[in-house]
């Protein structure tokens, strides 16, 4: 990936993150979303859920978004040899519209992250996604075997993310979480 493409990706990701904070100091929200003790499986409750969704949050939740990435990367892998530019755009779109939201909600300072292991597992998935994106270099062919390996590696890491999310008791759907939080706050 050229430096310019990477900078555009960072700019878009930064803009989405800034929009998700909606002008508020993100530190209190990040502190609220952390588990009270490292490694503890703390069931998420409506009072621990975010009051609002991050701007642009797609429909569904963690399992849906990981499924979207997996299906999308199958298509990216299939078209990478014939049209690497389009495959690169599709992979970047998946990163920006799914992986970034996975990080916003279940990453280390995520709105729905729980336990000591889930955040770092999400970070590792992001690292693997970055590696996959780096395989697309303008004007150069993509090695299909390397790309398939990277897609499998990311998929394996997503299995770990899902396992840890379930084990930690993290809420898996931010839409349901905000609805629950709104209902619980309104009932008080």
C-alpha positions as CSV (number, residue, x, y, z in Angstrom):
1,X,0.0,0.0,0.0
2,X,1.4,3.4,-0.9
3,X,1.9,5.9,1.8
4,X,-0.8,8.1,0.4
5,X,-3.4,5.3,0.5
6,X,-2.3,4.4,4.1
7,X,-2.7,8.1,5.1
8,X,-6.2,8.2,3.6
9,X,-7.1,5.1,5.5
10,X,-5.7,6.6,8.8
11,X,-7.6,9.9,8.1
12,X,-10.9,8.1,7.5
13,X,-10.4,5.9,10.6
14,X,-9.5,9.0,12.7
15,X,-12.5,10.8,11.4
16,X,-14.8,7.9,12.3
17,X,-13.3,7.7,15.8
18,X,-13.6,11.4,16.3
19,X,-17.3,11.3,15.2
20,X,-17.9,8.4,17.6
21,X,-16.9,10.6,20.5
22,X,-19.4,13.2,19.4
23,X,-17.5,16.1,21.0
24,X,-17.3,14.5,24.4
25,X,-14.2,13.6,26.3
26,X,-13.7,9.9,25.4
27,X,-11.8,9.1,28.6
28,X,-14.9,8.6,30.8
29,X,-16.6,6.4,28.3
30,X,-13.4,4.3,27.9
31,X,-13.1,4.0,31.7
32,X,-16.8,2.9,32.0
33,X,-16.3,0.2,29.5
34,X,-13.4,-1.5,31.2
35,X,-13.9,-4.5,33.4
36,X,-13.4,-3.7,37.1
37,X,-10.6,-6.3,37.5
38,X,-8.2,-7.7,35.0
39,X,-9.3,-11.1,33.6
40,X,-12.7,-11.1,35.4
41,X,-15.6,-12.3,33.5
42,X,-18.1,-9.6,34.2
43,X,-21.6,-10.0,32.7
44,X,-22.5,-6.8,30.8
45,X,-25.5,-5.1,32.1
46,X,-27.7,-2.3,30.7
47,X,-26.1,0.2,33.0
48,X,-22.7,-0.7,31.6
49,X,-23.8,-0.4,28.0
50,X,-23.1,2.8,25.9
51,X,-26.0,5.3,25.9
52,X,-25.5,6.0,22.1
53,X,-24.0,4.2,19.1
54,X,-20.9,5.4,17.5
55,X,-21.7,7.4,14.3
56,X,-22.2,5.1,11.3
57,X,-22.4,1.9,13.3
58,X,-23.5,-0.8,10.9
59,X,-26.5,-3.0,11.6
60,X,-25.9,-6.2,13.6
61,X,-23.2,-6.9,16.1
62,X,-19.8,-8.6,16.5
63,X,-20.8,-12.0,15.0
64,X,-22.6,-10.3,12.1
65,X,-19.6,-8.0,11.4
66,X,-17.1,-10.8,11.5
67,X,-19.3,-12.8,9.2
68,X,-19.4,-9.8,6.8
69,X,-15.6,-9.6,6.8
70,X,-15.2,-13.3,6.2
71,X,-17.7,-13.3,3.3
72,X,-16.3,-10.1,1.9
73,X,-12.7,-11.4,2.1
74,X,-13.7,-14.5,0.2
75,X,-14.8,-12.3,-2.6
76,X,-11.6,-10.2,-2.3
77,X,-9.5,-13.3,-2.6
78,X,-11.4,-14.5,-5.6
79,X,-11.0,-11.2,-7.5
80,X,-7.6,-10.2,-6.4
81,X,-5.7,-11.7,-9.3
82,X,-8.0,-10.3,-12.0
83,X,-8.6,-6.9,-10.5
84,X,-6.3,-6.1,-7.6
85,X,-7.3,-2.4,-7.4
86,X,-11.0,-3.3,-6.9
87,X,-10.0,-6.1,-4.5
88,X,-7.9,-3.6,-2.5
89,X,-10.8,-1.1,-2.3
90,X,-13.2,-3.9,-1.2
91,X,-10.8,-5.0,1.5
92,X,-10.3,-1.4,2.7
93,X,-14.0,-0.9,2.8
94,X,-14.4,-4.0,5.0
95,X,-11.7,-2.7,7.3
96,X,-13.3,0.7,7.6
97,X,-16.9,-0.4,7.9
98,X,-16.5,-3.5,10.1
99,X,-13.0,-3.9,11.7
100,X,-12.9,-0.3,12.9
101,X,-16.3,-0.7,14.6
102,X,-15.2,-4.0,16.1
103,X,-12.3,-2.1,17.6
104,X,-14.5,0.8,18.8
105,X,-16.8,-1.6,20.6
106,X,-14.7,-4.5,21.7
107,X,-11.1,-3.2,21.5
108,X,-9.0,-2.4,24.6
109,X,-10.9,0.9,25.3
110,X,-14.0,-0.3,23.5
111,X,-17.5,0.6,24.6
112,X,-18.5,-3.1,25.2
113,X,-15.1,-4.7,25.9
114,X,-14.8,-6.9,28.9
115,X,-12.0,-8.8,30.5
116,X,-8.2,-8.5,30.1
117,X,-7.9,-10.6,26.9
118,X,-10.7,-9.4,24.6
119,X,-9.1,-6.0,23.7
120,X,-5.7,-7.4,22.9
121,X,-7.3,-10.1,20.7
122,X,-9.2,-7.4,18.8
123,X,-5.9,-5.5,18.4
124,X,-4.3,-8.6,17.0
125,X,-7.1,-9.0,14.5
126,X,-6.5,-5.4,13.4
127,X,-2.8,-6.1,13.0
128,X,-3.6,-9.1,10.8
129,X,-6.0,-7.0,8.8
130,X,-3.3,-4.4,8.2
131,X,-1.0,-7.1,7.0
132,X,-3.6,-8.3,4.6
133,X,-4.2,-4.7,3.3
134,X,-0.5,-4.3,2.8
135,X,-0.5,-7.1,0.3
136,X,-2.1,-4.7,-2.2
137,X,0.6,-2.6,-3.9
138,X,-0.4,-0.4,-6.8
139,X,0.7,-1.9,-10.1
140,X,1.9,-5.1,-8.6
141,X,0.1,-8.5,-8.6
142,X,-1.2,-10.0,-5.4
143,X,0.1,-13.5,-4.5
144,X,-3.1,-15.5,-4.1
145,X,-1.5,-18.1,-1.8
146,X,-0.2,-15.3,0.5
147,X,-3.5,-13.6,0.5
148,X,-5.4,-16.8,1.3
149,X,-3.0,-17.4,4.2
150,X,-3.6,-13.9,5.5
151,X,-7.4,-14.3,5.2
152,X,-7.2,-17.6,7.1
153,X,-5.0,-16.1,9.8
154,X,-7.4,-13.2,10.3
155,X,-10.4,-15.6,10.4
156,X,-8.6,-17.7,13.0
157,X,-8.0,-14.6,15.1
158,X,-11.7,-13.7,14.8
159,X,-12.5,-17.1,16.2
160,X,-10.5,-16.2,19.2
161,X,-12.2,-12.8,19.5
162,X,-15.6,-14.4,19.4
163,X,-14.6,-17.0,22.0
164,X,-13.2,-14.3,24.3
165,X,-16.3,-12.1,23.9
166,X,-18.6,-15.0,24.8
167,X,-16.4,-16.1,27.7
168,X,-16.1,-12.5,29.1
169,X,-19.8,-11.9,29.0
170,X,-19.4,-8.9,26.7
171,X,-22.6,-7.7,25.0
172,X,-22.4,-8.7,21.3
173,X,-24.8,-6.3,19.7
174,X,-24.3,-2.6,20.3
175,X,-27.8,-1.8,19.0
176,X,-29.4,-4.1,21.6
177,X,-27.0,-2.7,24.2
178,X,-28.0,0.9,23.6
179,X,-31.7,0.0,23.5
180,X,-31.3,-1.8,26.9
181,X,-29.3,1.1,28.3
182,X,-31.9,3.6,27.2
183,X,-34.7,1.5,28.7
184,X,-32.9,0.9,32.0
185,X,-32.0,4.6,32.3
186,X,-35.6,5.6,31.4
187,X,-37.0,3.3,34.0
188,X,-35.2,5.0,36.8
